[in-house]
């Protein structure tokens, strides 16, 4: 005998709830590691939903907007011009719709020291350096040499200008001048300079793109000639050069 619906116990009536998984929000960028005062960073919220708004956060707080920190007309793209160490942090994008807001996973922006960024030296703490995120792989003494420093002492902050000199003693390595056809030619140039020198090569009267090294694979006799390295110090305005005459012979 069929059971009347009214006699079915209330506890036996179940409701089925269908839930739709919310779309994922992600952030893409032109770079997530940038150099202070040199790089611009662009971050984009990669989820486009009609009739929604976009909100940016850094370190869990609403992102302050300034002439240096700008948003696109739809607020999906964030651009930070000439990043500073204060821009380091975890960035999130929140998409606000008629439903619950959807927030991306945080992405971390790291700002590295520029060679022109003054170091912070606190003499009250045992002459400790307090640099920005990175010292470029050099030791503190190497990095401080030729650099400006903001000294925080008992008499208050004072900017100490780093000494600039050079370039001097420009050398090209290795010392070899005779090479065999089909081999590789790899030359490196170095000059003692504060701040570090900029390098430019000239081979047989033709300038190469700027750089500290020259690398040519599968060389031929056409690669023989005069290799000149110019070192330039942008702070002192001085130049220095070294040259090497290379000869390529057949095997």
LUMMARTI-607318 format. One record per residue (C-alpha): residue number from 1; residue in three letters; x, y negated, z negated. Coordinates in nm, 2 decimals, decimal comma. Each point is the difference from the previous one (the first is absolute). Example, Ala and Ser with C-alpha at 12.3 -4.5 7.8 and 13.67 -1.06 7.14 Angstrom:
2
   zalo   voro       xx       yy       zz
      1    ala     1,23     0,45    -0,78
      2    ser     0,14    -0,34     0,07
This chain:
251
   zalo   voro       xx       yy       zz
      1    unk     0,00     0,00     0,00
      2    unk     0,15    -0,34     0,09
      3    unk     0,09    -0,23    -0,28
      4    unk    -0,17    -0,33     0,00
      5    unk     0,24    -0,30     0,02
      6    unk    -0,15    -0,15    -0,31
      7    unk     0,10     0,31    -0,20
      8    unk     0,37    -0,01     0,10
      9    unk     0,20    -0,10    -0,31
     10    unk     0,14    -0,36     0,03
     11    unk     0,35     0,14    -0,09
     12    unk    -0,01     0,21     0,32
     13    unk    -0,04    -0,30     0,23
     14    unk     0,34    -0,12     0,13
     15    unk     0,08    -0,31     0,20
     16    unk     0,27     0,01     0,26
     17    unk     0,21    -0,31     0,03
     18    unk     0,20    -0,06     0,31
     19    unk     0,30    -0,22    -0,04
     20    unk     0,20    -0,14     0,29
     21    unk     0,38    -0,03    -0,04
     22    unk     0,11    -0,36     0,01
     23    unk     0,24    -0,09     0,29
     24    unk     0,36    -0,04    -0,09
     25    unk     0,18    -0,34     0,00
     26    unk     0,37    -0,02     0,09
     27    unk     0,25    -0,28     0,04
     28    unk     0,24    -0,03     0,29
     29    unk     0,28    -0,26     0,02
     30    unk     0,29    -0,11     0,22
     31    unk     0,23     0,07    -0,30
     32    unk    -0,01     0,09    -0,36
     33    unk     0,36    -0,09    -0,08
     34    unk     0,09    -0,36     0,08
     35    unk     0,28    -0,25    -0,06
     36    unk    -0,07    -0,31    -0,21
     37    unk    -0,04    -0,33     0,19
     38    unk     0,06     0,18     0,33
     39    unk    -0,28     0,23     0,08
     40    unk    -0,38    -0,03     0,06
     41    unk    -0,22     0,29    -0,11
     42    unk    -0,33     0,09     0,16
     43    unk    -0,24     0,24    -0,17
     44    unk    -0,33     0,12     0,16
     45    unk    -0,30     0,17    -0,16
     46    unk    -0,07     0,29     0,24
     47    unk    -0,38     0,04    -0,05
     48    unk    -0,24    -0,21     0,20
     49    unk    -0,36     0,01    -0,12
     50    unk    -0,27    -0,24     0,13
     51    unk    -0,15    -0,24    -0,25
     52    unk     0,28     0,06    -0,25
     53    unk     0,25    -0,23    -0,17
     54    unk     0,37     0,06    -0,08
     55    unk     0,18    -0,08    -0,32
     56    unk     0,37     0,03    -0,07
     57    unk     0,16     0,07    -0,33
     58    unk     0,36     0,01    -0,12
     59    unk     0,10     0,18    -0,32
     60    unk    -0,37     0,04    -0,07
     61    unk    -0,08    -0,37     0,01
     62    unk    -0,16    -0,21     0,28
     63    unk     0,26    -0,12     0,24
     64    unk     0,06    -0,37    -0,02
     65    unk    -0,02    -0,18     0,34
     66    unk     0,25    -0,27     0,09
     67    unk     0,15    -0,16     0,31
     68    unk     0,26     0,28     0,00
     69    unk    -0,26     0,28    -0,07
     70    unk    -0,27     0,00     0,27
     71    unk    -0,30     0,22     0,10
     72    unk    -0,14     0,06     0,35
     73    unk    -0,35    -0,14     0,08
     74    unk    -0,16     0,34    -0,10
     75    unk     0,22     0,04    -0,31
     76    unk     0,13     0,34     0,13
     77    unk     0,35    -0,11     0,06
     78    unk     0,23    -0,16    -0,26
     79    unk     0,32    -0,18     0,11
     80    unk     0,27    -0,11    -0,25
     81    unk     0,24    -0,25     0,15
     82    unk     0,37    -0,01    -0,12
     83    unk    -0,05     0,25    -0,28
     84    unk     0,14    -0,07    -0,34
     85    unk     0,08     0,24    -0,29
     86    unk    -0,33    -0,11    -0,15
     87    unk    -0,18     0,17     0,28
     88    unk     0,13     0,34    -0,11
     89    unk    -0,29     0,22    -0,12
     90    unk    -0,27     0,25     0,07
     91    unk    -0,26    -0,12     0,26
     92    unk    -0,35     0,13     0,03
     93    unk    -0,28    -0,07     0,24
     94    unk    -0,36     0,02    -0,12
     95    unk    -0,29     0,02     0,25
     96    unk    -0,33    -0,13    -0,14
     97    unk    -0,32     0,13     0,16
     98    unk    -0,36     0,03    -0,11
     99    unk     0,10     0,32    -0,17
    100    unk     0,28     0,04    -0,25
    101    unk     0,33    -0,17     0,09
    102    unk     0,27     0,21     0,16
    103    unk     0,36    -0,06    -0,11
    104    unk     0,32     0,12     0,17
    105    unk     0,29     0,18    -0,17
    106    unk     0,27    -0,26    -0,10
    107    unk     0,30    -0,06     0,23
    108    unk     0,31    -0,14    -0,15
    109    unk     0,18    -0,30     0,15
    110    unk     0,37    -0,02    -0,10
    111    unk     0,19    -0,33     0,05
    112    unk     0,38     0,03     0,02
    113    unk     0,26    -0,27    -0,07
    114    unk     0,11    -0,22     0,29
    115    unk     0,37    -0,08     0,02
    116    unk    -0,11    -0,36    -0,05
    117    unk    -0,21     0,06    -0,31
    118    unk     0,16    -0,13    -0,32
    119    unk     0,07     0,26    -0,26
    120    unk    -0,13    -0,06    -0,35
    121    unk     0,26     0,02    -0,27
    122    unk    -0,10    -0,01    -0,36
    123    unk     0,30    -0,09    -0,22
    124    unk    -0,22     0,03    -0,31
    125    unk    -0,02     0,38     0,07
    126    unk     0,36     0,09     0,04
    127    unk     0,05    -0,13     0,35
    128    unk    -0,26     0,23     0,15
    129    unk    -0,10    -0,04     0,36
    130    unk    -0,37     0,00     0,06
    131    unk    -0,03     0,04     0,38
    132    unk    -0,30     0,05     0,21
    133    unk    -0,09     0,35     0,10
    134    unk     0,32     0,10     0,17
    135    unk     0,36    -0,10     0,02
    136    unk     0,07     0,14     0,34
    137    unk     0,20     0,30    -0,13
    138    unk     0,29    -0,22    -0,13
    139    unk     0,13    -0,03    -0,35
    140    unk    -0,10    -0,30    -0,20
    141    unk     0,35    -0,15     0,03
    142    unk    -0,01     0,05     0,38
    143    unk    -0,35    -0,14     0,03
    144    unk     0,08    -0,31    -0,21
    145    unk     0,31    -0,09     0,19
    146    unk    -0,09    -0,29     0,22
    147    unk    -0,36    -0,01    -0,12
    148    unk    -0,19    -0,27    -0,18
    149    unk    -0,12     0,08    -0,35
    150    unk    -0,27    -0,14    -0,22
    151    unk     0,16     0,02    -0,35
    152    unk    -0,24     0,01    -0,29
    153    unk     0,21    -0,12    -0,30
    154    unk    -0,05    -0,16    -0,34
    155    unk     0,00    -0,34     0,17
    156    unk    -0,28     0,10     0,24
    157    unk     0,00     0,11     0,37
    158    unk     0,29    -0,11     0,22
    159    unk     0,06     0,07     0,37
    160    unk     0,36     0,11     0,07
    161    unk     0,10    -0,02     0,36
    162    unk     0,20     0,30     0,13
    163    unk     0,33    -0,06     0,16
    164    unk     0,01     0,05     0,38
    165    unk     0,32     0,08     0,19
    166    unk     0,13     0,18     0,31
    167    unk    -0,02     0,17     0,23
    168    unk     0,36     0,12    -0,03
    169    unk     0,20     0,31     0,08
    170    unk    -0,22     0,13     0,27
    171    unk     0,08     0,36     0,09
    172    unk    -0,12     0,26     0,25
    173    unk     0,00     0,36    -0,09
    174    unk     0,11     0,26     0,08
    175    unk     0,35    -0,09     0,11
    176    unk    -0,01     0,24     0,31
    177    unk     0,04    -0,17     0,34
    178    unk     0,02     0,31     0,22
    179    unk    -0,32     0,20     0,07
    180    unk    -0,09     0,29     0,23
    181    unk    -0,27    -0,01     0,27
    182    unk    -0,32     0,17    -0,11
    183    unk     0,06    -0,07    -0,37
    184    unk    -0,17    -0,26    -0,23
    185    unk     0,13    -0,35    -0,08
    186    unk    -0,10    -0,13    -0,34
    187    unk     0,14    -0,33    -0,12
    188    unk    -0,08    -0,19    -0,32
    189    unk     0,09    -0,36    -0,10
    190    unk     0,04    -0,14    -0,34
    191    unk     0,10    -0,35    -0,13
    192    unk     0,04    -0,12    -0,36
    193    unk    -0,28    -0,25    -0,03
    194    unk    -0,24    -0,16    -0,25
    195    unk    -0,28     0,02     0,08
    196    unk     0,05     0,31     0,22
    197    unk     0,10    -0,08     0,36
    198    unk    -0,21     0,03     0,31
    199    unk     0,16     0,20     0,28
    200    unk     0,01    -0,03     0,38
    201    unk     0,19     0,21     0,24
    202    unk     0,14    -0,09     0,35
    203    unk     0,12     0,28     0,23
    204    unk     0,19    -0,10     0,31
    205    unk    -0,15    -0,35    -0,01
    206    unk    -0,36     0,11    -0,05
    207    unk    -0,18    -0,05    -0,34
    208    unk    -0,19     0,29    -0,15
    209    unk    -0,30    -0,03    -0,23
    210    unk     0,10    -0,12    -0,35
    211    unk     0,11     0,27    -0,24
    212    unk     0,29     0,13    -0,20
    213    unk     0,06     0,31     0,20
    214    unk     0,05     0,11     0,36
    215    unk    -0,09     0,36     0,10
    216    unk     0,03     0,14     0,35
    217    unk    -0,05     0,37     0,08
    218    unk     0,14     0,19     0,30
    219    unk     0,25    -0,27     0,07
    220    unk     0,17    -0,04     0,34
    221    unk     0,30    -0,19     0,12
    222    unk    -0,24    -0,29     0,06
    223    unk    -0,02    -0,04    -0,38
    224    unk     0,37    -0,09    -0,01
    225    unk     0,08    -0,37    -0,08
    226    unk     0,01    -0,27    -0,26
    227    unk    -0,24     0,03    -0,29
    228    unk    -0,03    -0,32    -0,21
    229    unk    -0,19    -0,03    -0,33
    230    unk    -0,11    -0,35    -0,12
    231    unk    -0,09    -0,04    -0,37
    232    unk    -0,20    -0,31    -0,09
    233    unk    -0,08    -0,14    -0,35
    234    unk    -0,33    -0,20     0,03
    235    unk     0,07    -0,18    -0,33
    236    unk     0,35    -0,12     0,07
    237    unk    -0,04    -0,02     0,38
    238    unk     0,33     0,17     0,04
    239    unk     0,08     0,27     0,26
    240    unk     0,27     0,26     0,02
    241    unk     0,07     0,27     0,25
    242    unk     0,20     0,32     0,07
    243    unk     0,06     0,19     0,32
    244    unk     0,10     0,34     0,12
    245    unk     0,10     0,12     0,34
    246    unk    -0,16     0,34     0,08
    247    unk     0,12     0,24     0,27
    248    unk    -0,21     0,30     0,11
    249    unk     0,19     0,27     0,18
    250    unk    -0,11     0,32     0,18
    251    unk     0,04     0,34    -0,17
